[in-house]
């Protein structure tokens, strides 16, 4: 994945619907790791991770992505316990902090 120009990144800040590539860049996680995690989350209908919406060009709703991470990583008012039980695609536990 290539890094876009700074003006492109600035223009994208207010987007509500993001592609997986845009989401991965914002998360700051290596692409290979992020794509494996997305496949795992998309396969599990109970994961609660926001699904791609056909109506919006196979993009995910960014505020829902942020809410997912806030809830699963125990920010005030969020869940957090679910994150401790999630498994890494290679059988290791995900780091919770």
C-alpha angles and dihedrals in degrees: 000000000000124000113246124228116276092249090055091051091049091049091051095054095092097046117126097192117052136182119234089255091055091046093049091050091051092048091054093220123136108269095236092053094045094048091051090050092048091052090052093047093045092051092054110073089194095054093095091217112145112265126225111262118222090204090061098046099272091302131138126235105253097209089055090051091052091047090050093055093042090053097043097046096051104249112167108296092013130111109238099166092088091059092060092059097046115110128221113240089252094053098264122121116256114247110252096196 
